[in-house]
Amino acid sequence: MVYQLFRRLFFISTATLILIFACLPSVHADDILDYLPEDSLGFAVVRDLNRFNAKAAQLTKMFELPVPPPLTFVQFATGLSEGLDLDGDLLLAVLPGTELSSKPQPMVLLPILDYAKFAVSINGDESGEVCRVTVAGEDVLIAKQGPYALLMDVEHRETLELLIGLEPGPVGILEPLDPWIAGNDVTVALMPAGVELLLGLGRQGLDAQQEQFAEQFKDPQFEELAQQMENNIALSKFFLEMVGAEIKMGAVGLAVDDQANLRLGKRILLSNTGIFGNTEPIDSSVSPLAGYTSQPYVVAGGGPFPESWSETLAALSLIILEKMPDAYGLEDLAEEKWNELEEMYVSVMQGVRFSSMIMVPGEKGDPLFSNLYGIVKAADAEGYLDSYQKSMETWNDILAQSSGDIKLQYELTSTTVGDFKACEIVVDVAVVAQDPNVPMFNWMLEAMFGEDGKFHQMLIAADEKTIVYGMAGQDQLTVMIDNVQKGVTGLSDSAEVQTTMKLLSDNAPWKMVISPPGCVQWATRFVNEFLVHLQGSTVDIPEFPPCPPVGISMNVVDARVEVDMVWASETLEALAEYIKKCRAL
């Protein structure tokens, strides 16, 4: 059956992609998606099979993966080879069944150079008429569809004949994604009908769970547990409805350019009537790495905060709390306190225009959760500190009245760092988490937060519109303030970071870089901190060689979310060498 064939082809393609991150750029025009039915649940398209195969073979060799080239593997698995256009594109699509719960209808479009030759090789009809053949040991229907061979399950003959009778043409919903899809080697998409199907199945599943829990926990002794289950289901339903209201479709795509730089992209089409569908243009001129020196780091990045998002995100945060009040012990919270919470969320977010952060690996003996610094741009820096402090005091008051067992209190102190107004925040994690009966957990707290088991953070108004914050000592923060005031750009100007930034979109306002050497350095500290307590010794983990960071960018534009992750070719080569080094240990 084509269903089994589809599953095999999809599994082969997906598994190969995961193993090798392989893809190629497609620069030639291609209209295979003109044959995609508009009501499809989803599809996967592979561009230029030969070029894809060549690049995949190159990367499998680089990473020494024990898999054959994907095209060779697919041809071997299916027995298809004669008459195929190996410079063409392949489309796998899933069409809806007749009902929500019925089995979807898969279809495959194969690029054909000589249909008669292709048909003869599988004992099919050379004229292109619908006929029954055997492919990969399964009986399927095939027919000629333009320059392609269309394959479907034998029980879906009516659908196949309907598809053959349709004129090809652009799929309207894909128009905003056309340039991006054309630049991918592999694109996998969930169409609007697929989103609706998943949402419908999700609703059915939650309704079934609700009925099951109501029956299982109807005894009065389970009343509290039943209420928790009810709240969890209500929250899940809320998120389902929010997804349905916000998202029209989504897709992921893979590509590798001629220099072997890899890009993994995600695109989400938003509803024009949703929360984020009408976002105003977002300024992308400010570097998210401005103010940071060139130094070893784990992760760094940031971006602007649109003013219109403040109330929206505050309202969303409040809704989530209202849907699961038991998690915070707020089930008996008075209405006026809920109003205070809403005001708190709005005040924390209002006035913020930009935020960025950097985490550095730290030195031996430093708490694992430290060495984190950040920069916030606000309309009024000192006013924001006052607003933030009042908001945390409101949260302390509300949490103190809650019925929850864990009541983390924020100790807020107005202070100064040099001539700058500051707010120190301390949270005594140990007072609520330490357990005298579990000594191991106590040293874990010390390893994570320091000897006092407390989370320390400082917010400093560095100038009228800039706040510097950090989980570090005042000396380090003073240096940070000096860097911000001088406008240092060492990190963003470094050659390695520039290599990655050039692969990301200039128009993306939010960007992040992740340093493989920094990640390994911090992970080594983390692992050895625990091993020295557990077994009295440490392990030698090889250092990751210097290389460009992994880059991530995000943009929200024209009712579309665009997220990209890039790996420079030098980073892929360094990763391959590092894997070999680790295997040799």
N, C-alpha and C positions, 0 to 999 in steps of 0.2 A: 504494500500500500504506500501511497505517496506520504501518508502520515509518518510511517516508519522511515521512509527515505528522507523526508523533511527533517525529522529528528536527527538522523545520522549526519546529514549535511550541516545542520545548524550546530550540532555538537562538535563536529570536526572543525568548523570555522571558528566557533567560540573558543574551544580548547586551544587551538593553534594561536589565536590572538592572545589569550591569557599567558601562554607559555613564552611567547616571543615578542610580544608587543609589536607585532609586525604590521606594517601598512605602507602604502605608497601614495604619492600625490597623483591625482588625476586631472590633467589639464585639457583633455579633449572633450568635446561636447558629447553628451550621452543622454539618450531619451528612454532608457529602460524603465524609469519611473512613470513615464507616460502610460504604461500598461498596468500600473498599479490601480486597483479598484479603490474609489474614494472611501468606501465603507470598510476598508481593511482594518483589522485589529492592530496589526503591526507588520514590520518588514525588516529585512536585512539585505543590504546591497553591497556587493564586492566589486570594486572597479578594476578593470584591466588585469585579468587573471594571471597573465604571464609576468607582468611587472611585479604584481603582488607576490607571486611565487619566488621570483628572484630575490626580492628584498627579504622575504621570510627566510629563505635559505641562508642569506648572509647573516641574519641575526641569530638563527639557530646555531650557526657555526661559531659566532662570537661568544655565545653563552654555553656552547658545547651541550646543547640539548639533544637527547637521543630520539629525535623525531624526524621523519622524512619531510621534504618540502611539501607544503599543504596541497598544492595542485596534484602532485604525484599521489599523495595519500588519498585524496578525494576520488581521483580517477581509478585508483586501485580498488577502493571500497565500493564504487558504483559500477565499474566496468564501462563507463562512458568515456569515449575518446575520439572516435571517428566523426568527422564532420563538424566538430566544435570550433568555434572562433575563440581561440585562447587569448586573443587580444581584446575580447569583449568583456561585458559585465554580467554578473550573476545576481539574480533577485530571488529571495525567499520571502514569501508573504503568507500571512494567516488571515483568512476571511472568517466572518462570524458564522456560527451555526444558526439554525432556525430558531433556537430559544437560548435564554441566558445560560442554562445548564447543559446545553447540547455541545457536542464535540466540535471545535473549530475546524475549518476547512483549509488545509495548507495547499499552497501552490508554489511551483518552481518555474522560473524562466531561465532557460539556458541559452547562451549566445551561440548562434549557428552560422557557420560559413557555408556549408553544403548540406541542406536539409535531407536531400535524397540519400546522400552517403550516410548521414547520421541515422536515418530511419532504417536503412538496410542493416546497419550494424546491430540493431536491436530488434530486427524482424518486424518493423513498423511499416506504415503506409507511406510510400515515397511521395505521394501527392500532398501530404500534409493534413489529410482528413483525420478526424478523431479515430483512434484505434487503441486496442489494448496490447500492452507489451509487458515484458518482465525486466525490471531494473533492480540490481542488487538483491535478487531473489524475491522481489515483491511485484505483484501485478499492479500496474498503474495505467492511466489513460494519458496519451500524448496527442498533441495536435500542433500544427504550425501557427504561430502568432507573430506576424510580421517577421523580423529577423531572428526570432527566438522560437524555441520549442517550449511549449507549455505542458507541464506535468501536474496531474491531480489524482486523487484517490478514485478508484473505479466507482465508488458509490456517489461521487459528486459529478457525474456526467452532465447533469442539467446545468450546474453552475459553470462547468468548463465551456459548454456550448454557448452559454450566455456571454461569457467573457470574450470568446472568439468573435462574437457579433458586435462587440462594442468598439467604437472608434477610439484610438489612443489620443490622449491629450494631457496637458499639465494638470497636476493635482493641486487645487487651489490652496489647501491648508499648508502645503509645503513651500509655497512661493517665498515666504520670508527666510526659509532655510536653504533655498536652492544654491546660492554661492558657497555656503559652508559645506553642504552635501557634495557638491561638485569637487571640492578640495580634499575630501576624505577618500581614503582607500576602502574603508569599511564603515558603514553607517548602520546602526540598529535603532529602530524607532518604534515607539508606541503611539499609535494614531488615536484620534479622539474616541473612536468606537472602542478601542482597547482600554483607554482610560475609564470609559463608562462601564465596560464589562468588569474590570477589576473593582471599581467602586461598588457595582451591584453585588458582586460576589462577596466583597468585604461586608456590605450591609447584611447580606443573608447570614454570613458567618457570625457576626456580632449578635444578630437577633437570636440565632440558635444558641449561642453561649448564654445570652440573657435568660432564655427560657430554661436552659439546663441548670444555671446557678440558682434561679428562683426555686426550682424543684429540689435541688440538693441541699440548699441552705434555708429551707422554709421554717425549720425548727427555731424557736425564739433564742436559743443559746448561741445561734450563729448569726444573730441580727447584725452585729458589728462587722463581721466578715462579709456578710451579704451586702451591706452598704458600701464597703470598700470595693467589692466587685462591681457593683452598680455604678459607682463613680468612675472606675477604670473604663468600663464599657462606654459610659457617657462621654468621657474624654476621647476615646477612640472614634466614636461616632462624630464628634465635633471635628476632629482632624480629617476624617473622611469627607465630611461636607465642605470643609475649608479647601481641601485639595480639589474637590469637584467644582467649587466656585472659582478657584484661582487658575487651575491648570487645564489647558486644552490638549496639549500633547507634549511629548518629550523624546529626545534622541541622544545617543552617544555616538561619537565618531573617532576613528583612529587614522592617523596619517604620519608618514615619515617622508621628509623632503629629500632632495638629492644629496644633502650633506649628512644624511642619517640622523637628523634631529627628530625626535618623536613628539607627537602631540596627541593627547587624549582630550577630547572636547565633549561638553554636554550642552544641549540647548533645550530650553523649556519655553513653549509658547504660552503666554498668559492671557487670561480673559480680559478684555477691555473694561469690563465692569467690576473687576476684582480690586483688591487692596493695592496691588503693585502694578496693575495694568496701565495706569496713566501717570507713571512717574515722570517728573520733569527731567530735562537733560542734566546729567551729573558731571560736575567739573572734574576732569582727570589731569589737570595741569600740575598738581602738587605731588611730588614724589613721596611714596609711602615710606621711603627709607631715609628721608631728609632728617638730619640731626644725629645720625648714628655713624660712628667711626668704623673704619675697616678693622675688623677684629674677628676672632673665632666666634661663631654663633650657632645656635640650633635652628631657630626660625625667626623671621622678621617680616613685617609687612603691615598693611593697613589701608586706609582710604577715607573718603569723605562720608559724612553722615547727613543726608538730605533733611532739611528742616521739616518737610511734610511727613517724615516717617515717625517723628517723636510720638504723637498721639496714637498713631496706628499701632506701633509696637508696644506702647504702654497698655493700650486696650487689649491687645492680644495676650500680653503677659498676665493681665488681670483675669481674663477669661479662663486661662489655663489654671490659675489658682482656684477660681470659682468652681471649675469642673472637678477638681481633686482637693478639696479643702482638708480632708482627713490626713493627707500626706504631711501637712504642716500644722495639724491640730487647730484648724480655723473653722471647724464645722459650726461652732456656736458664736462666731464673730458677729458683732452688731453691725447694722447697716452703715452707721456713721463711720465705723472703722474701715469698712470696705471702701467708702468714699475717700478716706485718708490714704488707703493703699493706692487707689487710682491716682490721686494727686502726687503721691510719692514717686510712682513710676514715671509720670509725666515730667516732674521736676528734675529727676535724674537724667532724663534724655534731652530735655529742652536746652537749647543753647549750645549743644555740642555740634561742631561743624566738621571735625576731622579727628581721627584716632589712629595711632599706630603703636606697634610694640616690637620689642626684640628680647629674645631669651638667649643668654650666653651659657656655655657649658658649666662654668664655675670651676672652682679648685677643690682639691681634696679637703674634706672637712666642712665645706659649705653645705647648708641645708639643701636637699634636692629641689625643694620648691622655693627657690630664691633666684637671684640674678635675672630677674625679669624687670624690664624697664619699658616705659611708654611715654607717648606724647599725645596730648589732647589739645585741639584748638577749639576755643569756645568764644562766644560773643563777649563774655565778661568772666575772666578767669577767677578772680577773687569771689565774685558773686556765685560762680558755679561751686566753689568750695563750700560756701555757706549753705547753698541749696543741697549739696550732696550730704553734708553733715546732718542737716535737719531731716533728710529723707531716711538716713540710717538710724537716727534716733526714733523716728516714727516706726520703723521696722522693729527695733528693739522693744518698743512699747507693745506693739501688737504681738510679737513672739512671746513676750513675757506673759501675756494673757492666754496664750494658746494651751491646748491640752496635750501637745506633743511631748515626748520624752526628751528629745534633743532640742535644746534651746541655745543655739550659738548666739552669743551677744557680741555686738561690735563695740569695742572700747574706743571712743572717739576723743581725740585731744587736739585742741587748737594750739598751734605752736609756730615757730619760725625756723627756717633753715637759712642762716646768714641773714640777709635783709628781706627774705621772701616769706610771705604768708604761707602756712602749710597746715595740713591736717594729717595726724597720725592715726592709723587704724590698726587695732590689735584684736585678734580673735583667739581666745584661749581654747584651742582644739583639744588639748589634753584634759581639760576639766570635764569635758563631756565624753571623751573617747578613751581615756586611760582606764585600764583594768588591772588592779593589783594581782588578780589571779592569772593574768596572761602577760608575763614580763616581756615576751617577745614583741607584743603589740606596742608596749611603751617605748622601746628603743626604735621601733618603726616610726613613731611620732617624732622622736628626736632626730632621726635621719631625715625625715621629710621637712620638719619645720624648725629644727634647732633644739638646743638643750632645754629650753623652757616650754617646748611643745606648743608655741604660739605662732600664729600667722601674723606677720608684720608687713604693713604697707604704708607708704607715705605719698601724699599728694601735695604738690608745691606749685604755687602760682609763680611761674618763672618770669612772666611779663603780663601785660594787660589781657592778652588773648591766648596765652599758652600755659598749659599745666603739664608739669613733668611728674610722673609717678613711678614708683618702683618698689620691688620687694628686695631692698638692699639697704646698706648703711648710708648715713648722711654724707660721708666722704664721696662715695660713688655717685650719689645723686647730685652733689655739688658739681662734680665733673660733668655729669649729664646736662645740667643746666647750662654750664659754660659752653658745651658743644652745641646746644640748641641756639643759644644767643649768637654764637659765631656762625651759625648756619653751615656746619660741617656737612659734607656729602661724601665722606670717605667710603662708606659701605656701598652706596649706590654707584659711585664712580669706579669701584674696583673692577678689574678686567673680568673676573669670573662672574660677578653679578651682571655686568653689562652683556656678557655672552648670553645669559638667560633672558634678560629683559628684552633683548632684540627679538626673541622668539615669541614674546607675548604682544598682544594688541596694544598699540599706543593709546587707543580710546578707552581701554578698561580702567576704571577709576580705582578698583581694589586689586592690589597685587601682594603676593607673598612669596618669599623665597625660603626654601628648606635646604639646609646644608648637610649633605651626607656625612662629611667628616665631623661636624659638630654633633649630629645625632648619635654617631657611634661613640664619640667622646663622652657625651652625657649618659648614654646607655651603659657604658663601661663603669662609670661612677655608680650608677643605680644598681647594677648587678653586683658589683664588688662590695657595696655598702651592706647588702643583705647577706652575701656569702660569708663575709668576715664574721658576722654574728652567728650564722647557721653552722658553719663548718670551720671557722677560724682561719680561713685562707681565702685568697682571691684567685682570679683567672686572668690570663693575659689575652686580651682581645685585640686583634690587629687593628692598627690605625687605618682609617679609610684615606686613600690618597687624595691630595688636593684636586678639586674639580669644580666646575660651575654648579650652582645649586639647582635643585628642582624648582620650577616656577609655577605658580598658580595665579590666575587672574579671574576676575568676575566683573560683569557689567549687566545692568538692567536698562534696556533701551528698546523703544518701540514695542512694548508689551512682550518682551523677550528677555529671558535670562541666559547669559552666555558665560560659561565656565570652561576654562582651559587649563590643563596641566601639561607642562613641557619638560622634556628631558633632552638636554644638549647631547650631541654625539659623544663628546668627551666624557660626559657623565655616565653614559651607557657603557663606554669602554672601561671607565674606572670601576663601575659596578661589576662588569664581567671579570676583571682582574681580581677584584676583592673577593668575589665568590670562589675563584680558583685558589686564592691564598688561604681562605678559610677551610676549603676542602682538604688542603694539604696538611693542615695541622694534625 
